[in-house]
């Protein structure tokens, strides 16, 4: 099922992109370029999951807080605690399902990429190519003429860790919930450094995919962050603009009243002609 409905379609997309680039120009017959485009295609296809994850972030935090309260309140009643936790999850089934689906899809993508860059592009999976995708024969796995996508690369691994750090910093700046010092250490230091060692022995092709995906995330987070800052600035400036406008309007009304000869405000408001006091003769 995984091979037929998940792996094969994406494998065909990647090989098709490689053949398309080669058809445009022989110099573009570079699997690294095809991987970059492929990564952008995958991110666009999974972009609704990104948006859904952002919308449910606050809901997940609320669920986690409520779960902690239940564990604390019923710490001496394990049966009651378990029942309350089940009730909490049933009441938030949509959020739990969305989070679980997101995790499952990401795991499927990781498994797919691992197989593509370890065995697929070497020709063992060409039997999965659709009838309208010709056999590419030999595939150029040398990205930009110097990065072998089938072997690990320390430079790309380091660049991947840097991009993880950048994305985590931007995400923290956008989050409406302040991160604790412990969370900052885990996400902005331990995660990038740990990723460097975890992905050290994986093929460079997978790193090119992850780096491209992280650049996409960084650009999206930077744009949203600028929008958030712009909205906050507009909110901060709007009351001053309104007060200045009101002050100018009041001054204009006062000038009009003062400029009316012999008139009184009551007469001007009622529309009656101004009255004059007869002079003593």
C-alpha positions as CSV (number, residue, x, y, z in Angstrom):
1,X,0.0,0.0,0.0
2,X,2.8,2.4,0.9
3,X,4.7,1.6,-2.3
4,X,1.7,1.8,-4.6
5,X,-0.2,4.9,-3.2
6,X,2.6,7.0,-1.6
7,X,6.0,6.1,-2.8
8,X,5.4,5.4,-6.5
9,X,3.5,8.7,-7.3
10,X,6.2,10.9,-5.7
11,X,9.0,8.8,-7.2
12,X,7.4,9.3,-10.7
13,X,7.1,13.0,-10.0
14,X,10.8,13.3,-9.2
15,X,12.0,11.3,-12.2
16,X,9.6,13.2,-14.4
17,X,11.0,16.5,-13.2
18,X,14.6,15.2,-13.9
19,X,13.6,14.2,-17.5
20,X,11.8,17.5,-18.0
21,X,14.9,19.5,-17.0
22,X,17.1,17.3,-19.3
23,X,14.6,17.9,-22.2
24,X,14.9,21.7,-21.7
25,X,18.7,21.7,-21.6
26,X,21.3,18.9,-21.1
27,X,23.0,21.2,-18.6
28,X,19.9,21.1,-16.4
29,X,19.9,17.3,-16.2
30,X,20.9,17.6,-12.5
31,X,19.0,15.5,-10.0
32,X,19.8,18.1,-7.3
33,X,17.8,20.8,-9.2
34,X,15.0,18.2,-9.7
35,X,15.1,17.6,-5.9
36,X,14.8,21.3,-5.1
37,X,11.7,21.6,-7.4
38,X,10.3,18.3,-6.0
39,X,10.7,19.7,-2.4
40,X,8.7,22.8,-3.3
41,X,6.0,20.7,-4.9
42,X,5.7,18.6,-1.8
43,X,5.6,21.7,0.4
44,X,2.8,23.2,-1.7
45,X,0.9,19.9,-1.6
46,X,1.2,19.7,2.2
47,X,0.8,23.5,2.8
48,X,-2.9,23.1,4.0
49,X,-1.5,20.9,6.7
50,X,0.9,23.7,7.7
51,X,-2.0,26.1,8.0
52,X,-4.1,23.6,9.9
53,X,-1.2,23.0,12.3
54,X,-0.9,26.8,13.0
55,X,-4.7,27.1,13.7
56,X,-4.6,24.1,16.0
57,X,-1.5,25.2,17.9
58,X,-3.4,27.1,20.5
59,X,-6.0,24.3,20.8
60,X,-3.1,21.8,21.4
61,X,-1.7,23.9,24.1
62,X,-5.1,24.2,25.8
63,X,-5.5,20.4,25.7
64,X,-2.0,19.9,27.2
65,X,-2.8,22.4,30.0
66,X,-6.1,20.7,30.7
67,X,-4.4,17.3,30.7
68,X,-1.8,18.5,33.2
69,X,-4.6,19.8,35.4
70,X,-6.4,16.4,35.3
71,X,-3.2,14.5,36.1
72,X,-2.6,16.9,39.1
73,X,-6.2,16.8,40.4
74,X,-6.6,13.1,40.1
75,X,-3.1,12.0,40.9
76,X,-4.4,9.7,43.6
77,X,-7.3,8.3,41.5
78,X,-5.7,6.6,38.4
79,X,-9.0,5.2,37.2
80,X,-10.7,8.5,37.4
81,X,-7.7,10.2,35.8
82,X,-7.7,7.9,32.9
83,X,-11.4,8.4,32.3
84,X,-11.1,12.2,32.4
85,X,-8.2,12.1,29.9
86,X,-10.2,10.0,27.5
87,X,-13.1,12.4,27.9
88,X,-10.8,15.3,27.1
89,X,-9.5,13.7,24.0
90,X,-13.0,12.7,22.8
91,X,-14.1,16.3,23.2
92,X,-11.2,17.5,21.1
93,X,-11.2,14.8,18.5
94,X,-10.8,17.1,15.5
95,X,-7.6,18.7,16.9
96,X,-6.2,15.3,17.9
97,X,-7.0,13.8,14.4
98,X,-5.4,16.7,12.6
99,X,-2.2,16.5,14.7
100,X,-2.0,12.7,14.2
101,X,-2.6,12.9,10.5
102,X,0.2,15.6,10.2
103,X,2.6,13.3,12.1
104,X,1.7,10.3,10.0
105,X,2.2,12.2,6.7
106,X,5.5,13.6,7.8
107,X,6.7,10.1,8.7
108,X,5.6,8.8,5.3
109,X,7.5,11.5,3.6
110,X,10.7,10.7,5.6
111,X,10.4,7.0,4.7
112,X,9.7,7.9,1.0
113,X,12.8,10.2,0.8
114,X,15.0,7.6,2.5
115,X,14.1,5.0,-0.1
116,X,14.4,7.4,-3.0
117,X,17.9,8.5,-2.2
118,X,19.2,5.1,-1.0
119,X,17.9,2.7,-3.7
120,X,15.3,4.4,-5.9
121,X,17.5,6.7,-7.9
122,X,20.2,4.0,-8.4
123,X,17.7,2.1,-10.7
124,X,16.2,-0.5,-8.4
125,X,12.8,1.1,-8.4
126,X,12.5,2.0,-12.1
127,X,10.0,-0.8,-12.4
128,X,7.6,1.5,-10.5
129,X,7.7,4.1,-13.3
130,X,4.4,4.7,-15.0
131,X,4.0,3.8,-18.6
132,X,4.2,7.5,-19.7
133,X,7.4,8.1,-17.8
134,X,10.4,6.8,-19.9
135,X,13.2,5.0,-18.3
136,X,15.9,7.6,-17.6
137,X,18.7,5.2,-17.7
138,X,21.7,6.8,-16.0
139,X,20.8,9.6,-13.6
140,X,23.2,12.4,-12.9
141,X,23.4,12.4,-9.1
142,X,26.2,15.0,-8.9
143,X,24.5,18.2,-7.8
144,X,26.1,21.3,-9.2
145,X,29.0,19.1,-10.3
146,X,30.4,18.6,-6.8
147,X,27.8,17.2,-4.3
148,X,27.1,13.5,-4.8
149,X,23.5,13.0,-3.7
150,X,23.9,9.3,-3.0
151,X,26.6,10.0,-0.3
152,X,26.7,12.1,2.8
153,X,28.1,15.7,2.7
154,X,29.3,17.6,5.8
155,X,28.8,21.0,4.3
156,X,25.1,20.4,3.4
157,X,24.6,18.8,6.8
158,X,25.9,21.9,8.5
159,X,23.8,24.1,6.3
160,X,20.8,22.0,7.2
161,X,21.4,22.6,11.0
162,X,21.8,26.4,10.4
163,X,18.4,26.4,8.6
164,X,16.8,24.5,11.4
165,X,18.1,27.1,13.9
166,X,16.8,30.0,11.7
167,X,13.3,28.4,11.4
168,X,13.1,27.8,15.1
169,X,14.0,31.4,15.9
170,X,11.4,32.8,13.5
171,X,8.8,30.4,14.8
172,X,9.5,31.5,18.4
173,X,9.2,35.1,17.4
174,X,5.8,34.5,15.8
175,X,4.4,32.3,18.6
176,X,1.9,34.1,20.8
177,X,3.1,32.0,23.7
178,X,6.5,32.9,25.2
179,X,9.0,30.1,25.2
180,X,10.7,29.1,28.4
181,X,14.5,29.2,28.6
182,X,14.4,25.4,28.6
183,X,12.3,25.3,25.4
184,X,14.6,27.8,23.7
185,X,17.6,25.6,24.6
186,X,15.9,22.5,23.2
187,X,14.6,24.0,20.0
188,X,17.3,26.5,19.1
189,X,20.4,24.7,20.3
190,X,19.9,21.0,21.0
191,X,17.7,20.4,18.0
192,X,20.1,21.9,15.4
193,X,23.1,20.3,16.9
194,X,21.4,16.9,17.4
195,X,20.1,17.0,13.8
196,X,23.7,17.5,12.6
197,X,24.8,14.2,14.2
198,X,21.5,12.4,13.4
199,X,21.6,13.2,9.7
200,X,25.4,13.0,9.4
201,X,25.3,9.6,7.6
202,X,22.2,10.2,5.4
203,X,22.6,10.8,1.7
204,X,23.1,14.4,0.5
205,X,20.0,14.2,-1.6
206,X,17.8,14.0,1.5
207,X,19.7,17.0,2.9
208,X,19.0,19.0,-0.3
209,X,15.3,18.2,0.1
210,X,15.2,19.2,3.8
211,X,17.2,22.4,3.2
212,X,14.8,23.5,0.5
213,X,11.8,22.7,2.7
214,X,13.4,24.7,5.6
215,X,14.0,27.7,3.3
216,X,10.4,27.5,2.3
217,X,9.4,27.5,6.0
218,X,11.8,30.3,6.8
219,X,10.4,32.6,4.0
220,X,6.8,31.9,5.0
221,X,7.6,32.5,8.7
222,X,9.4,35.8,7.9
223,X,6.5,37.0,5.7
224,X,4.0,36.2,8.5
225,X,6.2,37.8,11.1
226,X,6.4,41.0,9.1
227,X,2.6,41.0,8.7
228,X,2.2,40.5,12.4
229,X,4.6,43.4,13.2
230,X,2.8,45.6,10.6
231,X,-0.6,44.9,12.1
232,X,0.7,45.7,15.6
233,X,2.2,48.9,14.4
234,X,-1.1,49.9,12.7
235,X,-3.0,49.2,15.9
236,X,-0.6,51.2,17.9
237,X,-0.8,54.2,15.5
238,X,-4.5,54.2,14.8
239,X,-5.7,55.7,18.1
240,X,-3.2,58.6,17.7
241,X,-4.5,59.2,14.2
242,X,-8.1,59.3,15.4
243,X,-7.4,61.7,18.3
244,X,-5.5,64.0,16.0
245,X,-8.4,64.0,13.5
246,X,-10.9,64.7,16.3
247,X,-8.8,67.5,17.6
248,X,-8.6,69.1,14.1
249,X,-12.4,68.8,13.7
250,X,-13.0,70.4,17.0
251,X,-10.7,73.3,16.1
252,X,-12.5,73.7,12.8
253,X,-15.9,73.9,14.5
254,X,-14.6,76.4,16.9
255,X,-13.2,78.6,14.1
256,X,-16.5,78.5,12.3
257,X,-18.4,79.6,15.4
258,X,-16.0,82.4,16.2
259,X,-16.1,83.6,12.7
260,X,-19.9,84.1,12.8
261,X,-20.6,87.8,13.5
262,X,-23.0,88.6,16.3
263,X,-24.2,85.0,16.4
264,X,-24.6,82.7,19.3
265,X,-24.1,78.9,19.2
266,X,-27.8,78.4,20.0
267,X,-28.9,80.5,17.1
268,X,-26.5,78.8,14.8
269,X,-27.7,75.3,15.8
270,X,-31.4,76.2,15.6
271,X,-31.1,78.0,12.3
272,X,-32.7,81.3,13.7
273,X,-31.3,84.6,12.6
274,X,-29.1,86.2,15.1
275,X,-30.7,88.7,17.4
276,X,-29.3,92.1,17.9
277,X,-29.6,94.4,21.0
278,X,-31.2,97.8,20.1
279,X,-28.9,100.6,20.9
280,X,-30.0,103.2,23.4
281,X,-31.1,106.4,21.9
